Amino acid sequence: MEGFNVKDKSLLENKEFLQELMERMMLVHTFEERAFWLFGQGLVHGTMHLSIGEEATGVGTSAALTKDDYMLATHRGHGQALGKGVNVNDMMAEILGRATGTNHGKGGSMHICDFDNGILGANGIVVVTDLSHVVQDSVLRCRIFRIVYVLHFSEMVLLTKEQFLSL
């Protein structure tokens, strides 16, 4: 594939792995369509930001993580959470405000978290102004415990050169 650089070419030859990624992306897409329909019926409290068209980012990033790695999702975090392994039924229950949800129905659509899967939550704020302190603190902690920490940036995050270099 021209322009596509993968260091470990065996990943591209692993048909089962690729099939699993595709199925997970399709799950995310179907989940989002159903969640949007439920939102349109007035069954979802608050607002909802879907990740339709962004299925590969959440699933692909999560495929590189283990259950012990941590992740913070964006305001479009459904696909990121499903990619990391949140139970689809528990997540839908959360969005619908049910006690069987991942946060007992209190987090809603934009605050999905699942500590058992290393998902520390999502942030409904589209532009996070002082992100560098969060990242620096997290990096220090992760070096001690030798874990990976993923922070998804939304399409609206704008950093100055100085802010970027401080990460």
C-alpha positions in Angstrom: 0.0 0.0 0.0 1.7 3.2 -1.2 1.9 5.9 1.5 1.0 3.4 4.2 3.9 2.6 6.6 3.6 -0.2 9.1 6.7 -1.3 10.9 5.3 -4.7 11.7 4.1 -6.1 8.4 2.8 -9.2 10.1 -0.2 -7.2 11.3 -1.4 -6.7 7.8 -1.1 -10.5 7.2 -3.1 -11.4 10.3 -6.5 -11.9 8.8 -8.1 -12.7 12.2 -6.8 -9.4 13.7 -8.0 -7.4 10.7 -11.4 -9.1 10.8 -11.7 -8.3 14.5 -10.9 -4.7 13.9 -13.5 -4.5 11.1 -16.2 -6.1 13.2 -15.5 -3.7 16.1 -15.7 -0.7 13.7 -19.0 -2.0 12.4 -20.2 -2.4 16.0 -19.3 1.2 16.8 -21.1 2.4 13.7 -24.2 0.4 14.4 -24.1 1.5 18.1 -23.9 5.1 17.0 -26.8 4.8 14.6 -29.0 3.2 17.3 -28.0 5.8 19.9 -28.8 8.6 17.5 -32.2 7.0 16.8 -32.9 6.8 20.6 -31.8 10.4 21.0 -34.2 11.4 18.3 -37.0 9.6 20.2 -36.2 11.8 23.3 -35.0 8.8 25.3 -31.5 10.2 25.9 -31.1 13.0 28.4 -28.8 15.8 27.5 -27.0 16.0 24.3 -24.9 13.5 22.3 -21.8 13.8 20.1 -21.5 10.8 17.8 -18.3 9.4 16.3 -19.7 8.2 13.0 -16.9 8.5 10.5 -14.3 8.2 13.3 -14.7 4.5 14.0 -11.2 3.6 13.0 -9.5 6.1 15.3 -11.1 4.7 18.5 -10.8 1.1 17.5 -7.4 1.4 16.0 -5.9 3.2 18.9 -7.5 0.8 21.4 -6.1 -2.2 19.5 -2.6 -1.2 20.5 -3.6 -1.0 24.2 -3.9 -3.7 26.9 -6.6 -3.9 29.6 -4.0 -2.4 32.0 -3.5 0.8 29.9 -5.5 3.9 30.6 -7.4 6.1 28.2 -9.3 9.4 28.4 -11.9 9.8 25.6 -13.1 13.0 23.9 -16.6 14.3 23.7 -17.0 11.8 20.8 -15.9 8.9 23.0 -18.4 6.1 22.2 -16.2 4.5 19.6 -13.1 4.9 21.8 -14.8 3.3 24.7 -16.2 0.4 22.6 -12.8 0.0 21.0 -11.2 -0.4 24.4 -13.7 -3.1 25.4 -16.6 -1.5 27.2 -19.6 -3.9 27.2 -22.0 -2.6 24.5 -25.1 -3.2 26.6 -23.7 -1.5 29.7 -22.7 1.5 27.6 -26.2 1.8 26.0 -27.7 1.5 29.5 -25.5 4.4 30.6 -26.6 6.5 27.7 -30.2 5.8 28.6 -29.7 6.8 32.2 -30.2 3.3 33.6 -28.8 2.0 36.8 -27.2 -0.9 35.0 -24.9 1.5 33.0 -21.2 1.8 33.4 -21.7 4.8 35.8 -25.0 3.6 37.1 -26.8 5.9 34.7 -25.3 9.1 36.0 -22.6 9.9 33.4 -24.7 9.8 30.3 -23.4 10.0 26.7 -20.3 12.2 27.2 -19.0 10.8 30.5 -18.6 7.1 29.8 -16.0 5.5 32.0 -15.2 1.9 32.8 -12.4 1.5 35.3 -12.2 -2.2 34.8 -11.1 -1.6 31.2 -8.9 1.4 32.0 -11.3 4.0 30.7 -11.0 7.0 33.0 -13.9 8.8 31.4 -14.6 11.3 28.7 -14.8 15.0 28.7 -17.7 17.0 27.3 -15.5 20.1 26.9 -14.5 20.3 23.3 -11.5 22.6 23.8 -9.3 21.8 26.9 -7.3 25.0 27.6 -4.6 23.8 30.0 -3.9 20.2 28.9 -0.2 20.2 29.5 -0.5 19.7 33.3 -2.7 16.7 32.8 -0.4 15.1 30.3 2.7 15.8 32.3 1.3 14.4 35.5 0.0 11.4 33.7 3.3 10.7 31.9 5.2 10.8 35.2 2.8 8.4 36.8 2.8 6.0 33.9 6.6 5.9 33.8 6.6 4.6 37.3 4.0 1.9 36.6 5.1 1.2 33.0 1.7 1.5 31.5 0.4 3.3 28.5 -1.9 6.3 28.8 -3.8 7.5 25.8 -5.4 10.9 25.6 -7.6 11.4 22.6 -7.7 14.9 21.2 -10.9 16.2 19.6 -11.1 17.9 16.2 -11.3 21.2 18.0 -8.1 21.2 20.1 -5.8 24.0 19.1 -2.4 24.3 20.7 0.2 27.0 20.4 3.7 26.0 19.5 4.7 26.5 23.2 1.8 24.4 24.5 2.6 21.6 22.1 6.3 21.6 22.9 5.5 21.5 26.7 3.7 18.2 26.2 
